[in-house]
């Protein structure tokens, strides 16, 4: 992979981590293990056997949790700090061409920020789904989040510039909706 594509890859993987925390980490681990992805210095642990097993186990538990009524809302509360952390790790891991200070600054601000923003969007969507459908619609939301996370992570690894454009569009739409909602709150 071209070293200059690290930031678009990181944007896609960090956003994917905002949808499902462990799916992009698992795919990053697999890509690094196969030699497809070069990790930044100090991040080779992501490709280790222990990390692969941990990410696979955590991804399965996370996916199942989002299909259990009411547990999905609890999982969202735990997912916020986990998504931010995963976004930081993802961005830092895939930008080996950046000097360490810049790498970690970009990882914290862009990677963690984008993952947190994406997670905020999914949390609000799940709360709205819970309120409108008494939780019956939440499996549809969970499936959309899983598919979105998988698609963004795979696209980020295979076509990072396309993925980065999609991420920017998605974040702009989410920001616009949040701003509109804040200016015009729905009647209670």
Long-range contacts (C-beta under 8 A, 24 or more apart in sequence): 1-36, 1-37, 1-38, 1-160, 3-38, 3-96, 3-97, 4-97, 5-160, 5-161, 6-94, 6-95, 6-96, 6-97, 6-98, 7-91, 7-95, 7-106, 7-110, 7-164, 8-156, 8-160, 8-161, 8-163, 8-164, 9-37, 9-94, 9-156, 9-157, 9-160, 9-163, 10-90, 10-91, 10-92, 10-93, 10-94, 10-95, 10-106, 10-107, 10-110, 10-111, 11-91, 11-110, 11-111, 11-114, 11-156, 11-163, 11-164, 11-167, 11-168, 12-152, 12-153, 12-155, 12-156, 12-157, 12-160, 12-163, 12-164, 12-166, 12-167, 13-87, 13-90, 13-91, 13-94, 13-152, 13-153, 13-156, 13-157, 14-86, 14-87, 14-88, 14-90, 14-91, 14-110, 14-111, 14-112, 14-114, 14-115, 14-118, 15-87, 15-114, 15-115, 15-118, 15-152, 15-167, 15-170, 15-171, 16-90, 16-148, 16-149, 16-150, 16-152, 16-153, 16-156, 17-83, 17-86, 17-87, 17-90, 17-115, 17-118, 17-149, 18-83, 18-87, 18-114, 18-115, 18-116, 18-117, 18-118, 18-119, 18-120, 18-121, 18-122, 19-118, 19-119, 19-122, 19-145, 19-146, 19-148, 19-149, 19-152, 20-59, 20-62, 20-63, 20-145, 20-146, 20-149, 20-150, 21-58, 21-62, 21-79, 21-82, 21-83, 21-86, 22-55, 22-58, 22-59, 22-62, 22-86, 23-59, 23-62, 23-63, 23-146, 23-149, 23-150, 23-153, 24-86, 24-90, 24-149, 24-152, 24-153, 24-156, 25-55, 25-58, 25-59, 25-86, 25-89, 25-90, 26-52, 26-55, 26-56, 26-59, 27-150, 27-153, 27-154, 27-157, 28-90, 28-93, 28-94, 28-153, 28-157, 29-55, 31-157, 32-93, 36-157, 37-94, 37-157, 38-96, 39-93, 39-94, 39-96, 40-92, 40-93, 40-94, 40-95, 40-96, 40-98, 40-103, 41-96, 41-100, 43-89, 43-92, 43-93, 46-89, 46-93, 63-142, 63-146, 66-138, 66-139, 66-142, 66-145, 66-146, 67-139, 67-142, 69-135, 69-138, 70-135, 72-126, 72-135, 72-138, 72-142, 73-126, 73-127, 73-130, 76-119, 76-122, 76-123, 76-126, 79-119, 79-123, 80-116, 80-119, 80-120, 80-123, 83-115, 83-116, 83-118, 83-119, 84-112, 84-113, 84-115, 84-116, 84-119, 85-112, 86-115, 87-111, 87-112, 87-113, 87-114, 87-115, 87-116, 88-112, 88-115, 90-115, 114-167, 114-171, 117-171, 117-174, 117-175, 118-170, 118-171, 118-174, 121-174, 121-178, 124-178
